[in-house]
Every structure is written in structure tokens, then in C-alpha cells.
Amino acid sequence: MDPVATIDSRGFVADLTIGRLAAATGVKVETIRYYERAGLIVPPARTGGNYRSYSAGDLDRLRFIRKTRDLGFTLEEIRAMLDLARQRDRSCETIDVIASKHLADVDRKIADLRGLRRELSAIISSCAGGTVGECRILEAFAPSGPSS
């Protein structure tokens, strides 16, 4: 297997192609291009052959984006955190607010899913076997009242 990045003669990480960047981060090539169009990643320099050439900084940034997307943050939230990350001396209060709001959203979704699970479990428990024509599950899913 090819290494993800190579070290140049000065001991620095050499620039990466989009394919190697994708392999290093687990992000699909098309998604990397999308992040460029969305402004989350600065369009990289191009080689003489017009290939994208990504730096170690691009690799770190894409890993950050991948991790935050895996945690369910929106692109807008990620963009805000990336913008704030450049302001090293600034208070992290705004980032804490973004993360706390996201946690509250996750908690709300978990509560919604628990309610959904209870309802679905009750519907399944109502099944007494028999024929499809007598199926309590299908009956529970059917619209109630007259059709319009």
C-alpha cells in the first residue's frame, strides 16, 4: 500500500494528491471537492499537470471537518468553528455555545427516537399473528378516518 504522505528531503510532509488526502481522512474525493466549493477548504495549489496539491494543513483541516461531521455538526457550525479556530487568543466561549447547542439538539433527537421506539414497540406487541387482513401492525399504520 502506498504511504498516505511522503516526507521530502527537508523532513516536511510533501503535498498530497486528492486521492491520498481522501485515503488519509476517509472522505470521498467528491466530498472533498464539495467542501472546496462550500468554502470549508481553500482550493489547493495546482501542480504543473493541473492536479490538486494539498498540504499537511489541508490534511489537518479535513480531519477536523470529518470528525465534526461524524459528530453531526452542520456545515455552518463547522465553518463557524473553523473561523474561530484561526483567532487563537480569543475566548472559546462561542465554540462552547455552538457545541452545547449541538448537544441539546442531540439530546432532543434521542428523546424523539425513544418515543418513536416506544410507539413502534407497542404496535408490534399488538400483533396476535393471523392473516394479513387482520394484521394489527398494518391497521396501526393505516390512515384513520375517511379518505379524501
Residue pairs with C-beta under 8 A, 6 or more apart in sequence:
2 20
4 16
4 20
4 23
4 24
5 13
5 14
5 16
5 20
5 24
5 56
5 59
6 13
6 14
7 13
7 14
8 14
12 56
13 55
13 56
13 59
15 44
15 45
15 53
15 54
15 55
16 24
16 53
16 54
16 55
16 58
16 59
17 51
17 52
17 53
17 54
18 29
18 32
18 33
18 51
18 52
18 54
19 29
20 54
21 27
21 32
21 54
21 58
21 59
21 62
22 28
22 29
22 32
24 59
24 63
25 59
25 62
25 63
25 66
26 66
27 35
27 62
27 65
27 66
32 41
32 62
35 41
35 62
35 65
36 42
36 43
36 44
38 75
38 79
39 79
40 61
40 65
40 75
40 78
40 79
40 82
41 58
41 61
41 62
41 65
42 58
43 52
44 52
44 53
44 54
44 55
44 58
45 52
45 53
46 52
46 53
47 53
61 82
64 78
64 82
64 85
65 78
65 82
68 77
68 78
68 81
69 78
71 102
72 102
72 105
72 106
73 81
73 98
73 102
77 98
77 102
80 94
80 98
81 95
81 98
84 90
84 92
84 94
84 95
123 136
123 137
123 140
123 141
124 137
126 136
126 137
126 140
127 135
127 136
127 137
128 134
128 136
132 138
